[in-house]
Amino acid sequence: MSTTDWSSKKLFIEDLDVAGKRVLVRVDFNVPLAREDGAPRITDDRRIRASLPTIERLVSGGARTILVSHLGRPKGTRDPAASLAPVAKRLSQLLGRPVAFADDCVGDAVAGKVEALGAGDVLLLENLRFHAGEEKNDPEFARQLASLADLYVNDAFGTAHRAHASTEGVTRHIARCACGYLLRKELDYLGKALAEPERPFVAIIGGAKISSKITVLERLLDRVDTLLIGGGMAYTFLKSMGREIGKSLLEEDHLQTAASILEKARARDGVELLLPTDCVVAEAPNAEARRQTVSAEAMPADMMGLDIGPETAKRFAGVVLGAGTVIWNGPMGMFEEPAFAAGTRAVAEALASATE
């Protein structure tokens, strides 16, 4: 299927009449924050910059723009360290216009701020994940979000695959839902890569859980030459092979799924599925814990895998350097902690070299 074929079936932001309308936009403002003199500071604003074309299109079209995002993993509780307030300030600087901020994302006070918006105004709501209903895709939470808007635009490619209230739930309550410019750009790239990839075609799949990527894994097996699997999900695959994985992340109810994917890979001619051959393990997921590098066939029962090891990183990097097309989704380990970021960094550096 060509890019044109699939895109003709989608609704895009330019297809919407936004003048005077309340437009709820799911963006990805999950940016890294550091503390400087006690105040939060954004250390990398690329995700905010990536959203600008969509926001500027809505502003120039006279929309009343309502932005929603998550930041970090507050797990359904209000955490001041995960507030989006610093993002509103930075976005205002980048847009060259005021960006209002609401200290919640649902409720009467938020609805009041939305109603006060004029044509061309922008409002950023507080972290969606301060409410457990976001990740649970709670119908009532989704309904409350949707009640703020007349139209919906998804421009958060990094979270579009998750069935959360702000990505899937709201679409059940808003009649016209469209893709933003960033989402379209990524989908165009993926459509071309999947339809006409330059060989060898390599997919790197990481992250925590198989359950969120089953369909992706199964479909990629029909297309790629090599599938590299890292991150927390790798341990469910290793466990399905009868390996000891210690205290590593395990989706026990998906052991059969992992085994089935491995079997399908073995049955396909010309497809290679690579799992970690060594891992960085620790007693706990923090830099202070005792850690070591071990073979994936000899993991200690009292430790957990938190990154691919140097042997795996070198092997994965070699595959990436020889690739014609690469699709990457998910880190190779707990990269948020520098002690467990080496594997993800090695693969990223190989990808950067390969695309020079």
C-alpha positions in Angstrom: 0.0 0.0 0.0 1.4 3.4 -1.0 1.6 6.4 1.3 -1.1 8.1 -0.8 -3.4 5.1 -0.4 -3.4 5.1 3.4 -3.3 8.9 3.8 -6.5 9.3 1.6 -8.4 7.4 4.4 -7.3 9.8 7.2 -8.6 13.2 8.3 -5.9 15.8 8.7 -5.8 19.2 10.4 -6.1 21.1 7.2 -9.5 19.3 6.6 -11.0 21.0 9.7 -12.8 24.3 9.8 -11.3 25.5 13.1 -12.4 29.2 13.2 -13.9 29.9 16.6 -14.0 26.2 17.5 -12.6 24.7 20.7 -9.9 22.3 19.5 -8.5 19.7 21.9 -5.0 18.8 20.8 -3.1 15.8 22.2 0.6 16.8 22.1 3.7 15.1 23.5 5.3 17.5 25.9 7.0 14.8 27.9 10.3 16.8 28.1 13.2 16.3 30.5 13.4 18.6 33.4 16.2 19.5 35.8 16.3 21.6 38.9 18.2 24.8 38.8 18.4 26.9 42.0 15.3 25.0 43.1 13.3 25.8 40.0 12.5 23.4 37.2 14.3 23.9 33.9 13.6 22.2 30.5 16.8 20.6 29.3 15.6 19.7 25.8 12.7 21.5 24.2 12.6 19.6 20.9 9.3 17.9 21.6 7.7 21.4 22.2 9.3 22.7 19.0 7.9 19.7 17.0 4.4 20.7 18.0 4.7 24.3 16.7 3.4 23.8 13.1 0.2 22.3 14.3 -0.3 24.9 17.1 0.5 27.8 14.7 -1.9 26.4 12.1 -4.7 26.5 14.7 -3.8 29.9 16.0 -3.7 31.4 12.5 -7.0 29.7 11.8 -8.7 31.4 14.7 -9.2 28.3 16.9 -9.5 28.2 20.6 -6.7 25.8 21.2 -6.6 23.5 24.3 -3.4 21.5 24.6 -3.1 18.3 26.7 -0.1 16.1 27.5 1.5 13.9 30.0 4.9 14.4 31.7 6.7 11.7 33.5 5.0 8.9 35.5 3.1 10.5 38.4 0.9 7.4 38.4 -2.5 9.1 39.0 -1.4 11.4 41.8 -0.5 15.1 41.8 3.3 15.6 41.7 4.6 19.2 41.5 7.8 17.8 40.0 5.8 16.6 37.0 3.9 19.8 36.4 3.6 21.2 32.9 3.8 24.8 34.1 7.4 25.2 32.9 6.3 23.9 29.4 3.6 26.6 29.2 6.3 29.2 29.8 8.6 27.8 27.2 5.8 27.4 24.7 4.8 31.0 25.1 8.4 32.0 24.3 8.5 29.9 21.2 5.1 31.0 19.9 5.8 34.6 20.7 2.4 34.9 22.3 0.8 34.2 25.8 0.0 30.6 26.6 -2.5 30.3 29.5 -2.1 27.4 32.0 -4.7 25.5 34.0 -3.6 23.7 37.1 -5.9 20.7 36.3 -7.2 19.1 33.1 -10.8 18.5 34.0 -13.4 20.1 36.2 -15.4 23.3 36.4 -12.4 25.6 36.8 -10.8 24.2 33.6 -14.1 24.5 31.7 -14.2 28.1 32.8 -10.8 28.8 31.4 -11.7 27.1 28.1 -14.9 29.3 27.8 -12.8 32.4 28.4 -10.6 31.7 25.4 -10.9 33.9 22.4 -10.1 33.1 18.7 -6.3 32.4 18.4 -5.8 31.9 22.2 -3.9 28.9 23.5 -4.4 27.1 26.8 -2.2 24.3 28.2 -3.8 22.0 30.7 -2.0 20.3 33.6 -0.5 16.8 33.4 -3.1 14.2 32.3 -1.4 11.5 34.4 -2.2 13.3 37.6 -5.5 11.4 37.0 -5.5 7.6 37.1 -8.3 7.7 34.5 -5.9 8.8 31.8 -3.8 5.6 31.6 -6.8 3.4 32.5 -8.8 5.0 29.6 -11.6 5.6 32.0 -14.8 6.4 30.1 -15.9 9.2 32.5 -12.5 10.9 32.4 -12.4 10.7 28.6 -15.9 12.2 28.5 -14.8 15.1 30.7 -11.9 15.8 28.5 -14.0 15.6 25.4 -16.6 18.0 26.8 -14.1 20.8 26.6 -13.9 20.7 22.8 -15.7 20.7 19.5 -12.9 19.1 17.5 -9.9 16.8 18.4 -6.4 16.7 16.9 -3.8 14.1 17.8 -0.3 15.3 17.2 1.5 13.0 19.8 3.1 10.3 17.7 5.0 8.8 20.7 1.8 8.1 22.6 -0.7 7.5 19.7 -0.3 3.7 20.0 -1.6 3.8 23.6 -5.3 3.4 24.3 -5.5 6.1 26.9 -8.3 8.5 27.6 -6.6 11.4 25.7 -5.7 9.3 22.6 -8.6 6.8 22.2 -11.3 7.6 24.8 -12.0 11.1 23.6 -12.5 10.1 20.0 -15.7 8.3 21.1 -17.2 11.6 22.2 -15.9 14.1 19.5 -17.3 13.6 16.0 -14.5 15.1 14.0 -11.0 13.9 14.9 -7.9 14.6 12.8 -4.1 14.1 12.7 -1.7 17.0 13.3 1.3 17.9 11.2 3.8 15.9 13.3 1.7 12.8 13.3 1.2 13.1 9.6 5.0 13.5 9.0 5.7 10.4 11.1 3.0 8.4 9.4 4.2 9.4 5.9 7.7 8.2 6.8 6.4 4.9 8.2 4.1 4.4 5.3 7.0 4.8 2.9 9.4 2.7 5.0 6.9 -0.2 5.2 5.8 0.0 1.6 9.1 0.5 -0.1 11.9 -0.1 2.4 15.6 0.0 1.3 17.0 -3.3 2.3 18.2 -4.6 4.7 15.1 -3.5 6.7 15.7 -3.5 10.4 13.2 -2.9 13.2 14.4 -2.1 16.8 11.6 -2.7 19.3 12.2 -2.0 23.0 10.3 -0.6 26.0 8.7 -2.3 28.9 5.8 -4.5 27.7 5.0 -6.9 24.9 1.3 -6.4 25.5 1.4 -2.9 24.0 3.3 -4.0 20.9 2.0 -7.4 19.9 0.4 -6.2 16.7 3.4 -4.2 15.7 5.7 -7.2 16.3 3.6 -9.6 14.4 3.2 -7.3 11.4 6.9 -6.4 11.3 7.8 -10.1 11.0 6.2 -10.1 7.6 8.3 -7.2 6.4 11.7 -6.9 8.1 14.9 -8.7 7.5 16.0 -8.3 11.1 14.1 -7.6 14.3 16.1 -6.5 17.4 14.4 -6.8 20.7 15.5 -5.1 23.9 14.1 -3.3 26.9 12.0 -4.8 29.6 10.0 -6.9 27.1 13.1 -8.9 26.2 12.9 -10.7 29.5 9.4 -12.1 28.8 10.9 -13.5 25.5 13.9 -15.0 27.4 11.6 -16.5 30.1 9.5 -18.1 27.3 12.7 -19.9 26.2 13.1 -21.3 29.7 15.8 -18.8 30.8 16.3 -17.6 34.3 15.4 -13.8 34.4 15.7 -13.2 38.1 13.6 -10.2 39.2 13.4 -8.7 35.7 10.1 -7.4 34.3 7.9 -10.2 33.3 4.5 -10.3 31.6 3.5 -13.8 32.7 0.2 -13.7 30.8 2.2 -13.1 27.6 4.7 -15.9 27.8 2.8 -17.8 25.1 2.6 -14.7 23.0 6.4 -14.3 23.2 6.9 -18.0 22.3 4.5 -17.7 19.4 6.4 -14.7 18.0 9.7 -16.5 18.3 8.3 -19.5 16.5 6.9 -17.3 13.7 10.3 -15.7 13.2 12.0 -19.1 13.0 9.4 -20.2 10.3 10.0 -17.2 8.1 12.9 -17.5 5.6 15.3 -14.6 5.7 14.0 -13.1 8.9 16.3 -12.9 11.9 15.0 -12.1 15.4 17.8 -11.1 17.9 17.5 -11.0 21.6 20.0 -9.8 24.2 23.0 -12.1 24.7 24.2 -10.2 27.8 22.5 -7.8 30.2 23.3 -5.2 32.8 21.6 -6.4 36.0 21.2 -4.8 39.4 19.6 -5.5 42.7 17.3 -2.5 42.3 16.5 0.0 39.5 18.7 2.8 40.8 22.3 4.0 40.4 23.3 3.1 44.0 22.4 -0.6 43.7 25.1 -3.2 43.1 25.2 -4.0 39.4 27.1 -6.2 37.0 27.1 -7.5 33.4 26.1 -11.1 32.9 25.3 -13.5 30.1 21.6 -13.7 29.3 21.9 -17.4 29.9 23.2 -16.9 33.5 21.1 -14.2 35.1 21.3 -14.2 39.0 17.9 -15.0 40.5 18.2 -12.1 43.0 18.8 -9.4 40.4 16.9 -7.7 37.6 17.9 -6.9 34.0 17.9 -3.1 33.3 19.8 -2.7 30.1 21.3 -4.7 27.3 25.0 -5.5 27.8 28.0 -4.3 25.8 28.2 -7.4 23.7 24.5 -7.0 22.7 24.9 -3.3 22.1 27.9 -3.9 19.8 25.9 -6.6 17.9 22.8 -4.5 17.6 24.9 -1.5 16.5 26.5 -3.6 13.8 23.2 -4.6 12.4 22.0 -0.9 12.4 25.2 0.3 10.6 24.5 -2.3 7.8 20.8 -1.4 7.4 19.1 0.3 4.6 16.0 1.2 6.5 15.6 1.3 10.3 12.4 1.7 12.4 13.0 2.1 16.1 10.4 2.1 18.9 11.3 1.9 22.6 14.5 2.1 24.6 16.9 -0.8 25.2 16.8 -0.4 29.0 15.9 1.9 31.8 17.5 4.8 30.0 16.1 7.5 32.3 18.7 6.3 34.8 22.3 7.1 33.4 23.6 3.9 34.9 21.3 1.9 32.6 21.4 4.1 29.5 24.5 2.8 27.7 22.7 0.2 25.5 20.1 2.7 24.3 22.9 5.3 23.7 25.0 2.8 21.7 22.1 2.0 19.4 21.3 5.7 19.0 24.9 6.5 18.1 25.0 3.7 15.5 21.8 5.0 14.0 23.2 8.5 13.9 26.3 7.2 12.1 24.3 5.2 9.7 22.2 8.2 8.6 25.1 10.7 8.2 
